[in-house]
């Protein structure tokens, strides 16, 4: 009996020490917990290797919903539940094939259909191909486009240290290239993969036909960077060469899926909600360990650490694993729709959707007052080599949130290797570094803690 009482006293003293200690000590404790006791790496191993690719509408996406729900339930959170959402169901079909046809010489190149694309004819599509550096060149070419395959070959700019800047500067040709080329009579489009290195991995991604009538849809695919270099060089030698590709993708009716949600209820302001999350779906070429399995398990780890330490948040802290970020954004939109219906008040949202690499800081969406407030926390993070607190896009899923006063942040890992894997067949678990993943989870936990303790600055009334 004495041993039981002594153990109880020690536990209570430990919790009291945590509650009364300063922010610097608490953050050190978060990093210790993440680096020595984390579950995020083992969670990701199962999500990646046992479940695999999780494209919206697939059976494996449904398996991921149930798996993450079970794991959140095992943490003893105050609430864990599923939120229904209808999602697109696009399927790739058979592996794509393509080759450069120069006279009788066929040179095979790696391609993959872009998400949402239509199929080629069953026997494939062969046509002359014309190279452009971007959508802006199409209008000037006019009738020269008709009956041809358009090859969008604008590369990511290697000069930018911020690689997402390079990605943003050329991703329009992937997303809207087929739509714009179809308007001028093209029969198909091939897009250089969004990748800074030269390799043989074609990178898929979402594309949209916009408001085009279905009869004007044309097939579109990504070509690997090595393939794009070869095709461009070949066109310079013989502008009249032809290109062949075949793909059998199709879009099926929408299906029911779910966002996965768990929360710790606030003890002071429970109606104020703080979200941490990532997206549970991935593209189908690989298991999406970086995009965005890493963000999913890091977000789960935030609540695991806080619950394990018996932290009692002032505000309600909610983990949301969004479905369908990759090809529709339906999960984020549904979450916001339900939030409005329930009159919920979100004050802060943190997203991890930039890979599981070493954390470097946060990209912040806030007014000047709240930006300066968050930047005031930098000293807490510098011992962990986290130093970049800048204005920028926080995340696609939390972009839907529109509460009256809300601050948003996105985890910024080192991005130099991210686009080597993004949307490609090599985005697998073996590309994940356990320690880097855990450091990201600790960094997210630390910011959530500081935001919960200090809140946000509300706009002054006029």
Secondary structure in CASP SS format (residue, H / E / C, confidence):
PFRMAT SS
TARGET T0000
AUTHOR 0000-0000-0000
METHOD secondary structure of the structure
MODEL  1
X C 1.00
X H 1.00
X H 1.00
X H 1.00
X H 1.00
X H 1.00
X H 1.00
X H 1.00
X H 1.00
X H 1.00
X H 1.00
X H 1.00
X H 1.00
X H 1.00
X H 1.00
X H 1.00
X H 1.00
X H 1.00
X H 1.00
X H 1.00
X C 1.00
X C 1.00
X H 1.00
X H 1.00
X H 1.00
X H 1.00
X H 1.00
X H 1.00
X H 1.00
X H 1.00
X H 1.00
X H 1.00
X H 1.00
X H 1.00
X H 1.00
X H 1.00
X H 1.00
X C 1.00
X C 1.00
X H 1.00
X H 1.00
X H 1.00
X H 1.00
X H 1.00
X H 1.00
X H 1.00
X H 1.00
X H 1.00
X H 1.00
X H 1.00
X H 1.00
X C 1.00
X C 1.00
X C 1.00
X C 1.00
X C 1.00
X C 1.00
X C 1.00
X H 1.00
X H 1.00
X H 1.00
X H 1.00
X H 1.00
X H 1.00
X H 1.00
X H 1.00
X H 1.00
X H 1.00
X H 1.00
X H 1.00
X H 1.00
X H 1.00
X H 1.00
X H 1.00
X C 1.00
X C 1.00
X C 1.00
X C 1.00
X E 1.00
X E 1.00
X E 1.00
X E 1.00
X E 1.00
X E 1.00
X E 1.00
X E 1.00
X E 1.00
X E 1.00
X E 1.00
X E 1.00
X E 1.00
X C 1.00
X C 1.00
X C 1.00
X C 1.00
X C 1.00
X E 1.00
X E 1.00
X E 1.00
X E 1.00
X E 1.00
X E 1.00
X C 1.00
X C 1.00
X E 1.00
X E 1.00
X E 1.00
X E 1.00
X C 1.00
X C 1.00
X E 1.00
X E 1.00
X E 1.00
X C 1.00
X E 1.00
X C 1.00
X C 1.00
X C 1.00
X C 1.00
X C 1.00
X C 1.00
X C 1.00
X C 1.00
X C 1.00
X E 1.00
X E 1.00
X E 1.00
X E 1.00
X E 1.00
X E 1.00
X E 1.00
X E 1.00
X C 1.00
X C 1.00
X C 1.00
X H 1.00
X H 1.00
X H 1.00
X H 1.00
X H 1.00
X H 1.00
X H 1.00
X H 1.00
X H 1.00
X H 1.00
X C 1.00
X C 1.00
X C 1.00
X E 1.00
X E 1.00
X E 1.00
X E 1.00
X C 1.00
X C 1.00
X C 1.00
X C 1.00
X C 1.00
X C 1.00
X C 1.00
X C 1.00
X C 1.00
X C 1.00
X H 1.00
X H 1.00
X H 1.00
X H 1.00
X H 1.00
X H 1.00
X H 1.00
X H 1.00
X C 1.00
X H 1.00
X H 1.00
X H 1.00
X H 1.00
X H 1.00
X H 1.00
X H 1.00
X H 1.00
X H 1.00
X H 1.00
X H 1.00
X H 1.00
X C 1.00
X C 1.00
X C 1.00
X C 1.00
X E 1.00
X E 1.00
X E 1.00
X E 1.00
X E 1.00
X C 1.00
X C 1.00
X C 1.00
X C 1.00
X C 1.00
X C 1.00
X C 1.00
X C 1.00
X C 1.00
X C 1.00
X C 1.00
X C 1.00
X C 1.00
X E 1.00
X C 1.00
X C 1.00
X C 1.00
X C 1.00
X C 1.00
X C 1.00
X C 1.00
X H 1.00
X H 1.00
X H 1.00
X C 1.00
X C 1.00
X E 1.00
X E 1.00
X E 1.00
X E 1.00
X E 1.00
X C 1.00
X H 1.00
X H 1.00
X H 1.00
X H 1.00
X H 1.00
X H 1.00
X H 1.00
X H 1.00
X H 1.00
X H 1.00
X H 1.00
X H 1.00
X H 1.00
X C 1.00
X C 1.00
X C 1.00
X C 1.00
X E 1.00
X E 1.00
X E 1.00
X E 1.00
X E 1.00
X C 1.00
X C 1.00
X C 1.00
X E 1.00
X E 1.00
X E 1.00
X E 1.00
X E 1.00
X E 1.00
X E 1.00
X E 1.00
X E 1.00
X E 1.00
X E 1.00
X E 1.00
X E 1.00
X E 1.00
X E 1.00
X C 1.00
X C 1.00
X C 1.00
X C 1.00
X E 1.00
X E 1.00
X E 1.00
X E 1.00
X E 1.00
X E 1.00
X E 1.00
X E 1.00
X E 1.00
X E 1.00
X E 1.00
X C 1.00
X C 1.00
X C 1.00
X C 1.00
X C 1.00
X C 1.00
X C 1.00
X C 1.00
X C 1.00
X H 1.00
X H 1.00
X H 1.00
X H 1.00
X H 1.00
X H 1.00
X H 1.00
X H 1.00
X H 1.00
X H 1.00
X H 1.00
X H 1.00
X H 1.00
X H 1.00
X H 1.00
X H 1.00
X H 1.00
X H 1.00
X H 1.00
X H 1.00
X C 1.00
X C 1.00
X C 1.00
X C 1.00
X C 1.00
X C 1.00
X E 1.00
X E 1.00
X E 1.00
X E 1.00
X E 1.00
X E 1.00
X E 1.00
X E 1.00
X C 1.00
X C 1.00
X C 1.00
X C 1.00
X C 1.00
X C 1.00
X C 1.00
X H 1.00
X H 1.00
X H 1.00
X H 1.00
X H 1.00
X H 1.00
X H 1.00
X H 1.00
X H 1.00
X H 1.00
X H 1.00
X H 1.00
X C 1.00
X C 1.00
X C 1.00
X E 1.00
X E 1.00
X E 1.00
X E 1.00
X E 1.00
X E 1.00
X E 1.00
X C 1.00
X C 1.00
X C 1.00
X C 1.00
X C 1.00
X C 1.00
X C 1.00
X E 1.00
X E 1.00
X E 1.00
X E 1.00
X E 1.00
X E 1.00
X E 1.00
X C 1.00
X C 1.00
X H 1.00
X H 1.00
X H 1.00
X H 1.00
X H 1.00
X H 1.00
X H 1.00
X H 1.00
X C 1.00
X C 1.00
X H 1.00
X H 1.00
X H 1.00
X H 1.00
X H 1.00
X C 1.00
X C 1.00
X C 1.00
X C 1.00
X C 1.00
X E 1.00
X E 1.00
X E 1.00
X E 1.00
X C 1.00
X C 1.00
X C 1.00
X C 1.00
X C 1.00
X C 1.00
X H 1.00
X H 1.00
X H 1.00
X C 1.00
X C 1.00
X C 1.00
X C 1.00
X C 1.00
X C 1.00
X E 1.00
X E 1.00
X E 1.00
X E 1.00
X E 1.00
X E 1.00
X E 1.00
X C 1.00
X C 1.00
X C 1.00
X C 1.00
X H 1.00
X H 1.00
X H 1.00
X H 1.00
X C 1.00
X C 1.00
X C 1.00
X C 1.00
X C 1.00
X C 1.00
X C 1.00
X H 1.00
X H 1.00
X H 1.00
X C 1.00
X C 1.00
X H 1.00
X H 1.00
X H 1.00
X H 1.00
X H 1.00
X H 1.00
X H 1.00
X H 1.00
X H 1.00
X H 1.00
X H 1.00
X H 1.00
X H 1.00
X H 1.00
X H 1.00
X H 1.00
X H 1.00
X H 1.00
X H 1.00
X H 1.00
X H 1.00
X C 1.00
X C 1.00
X C 1.00
X C 1.00
X C 1.00
X C 1.00
X C 1.00
X C 1.00
END
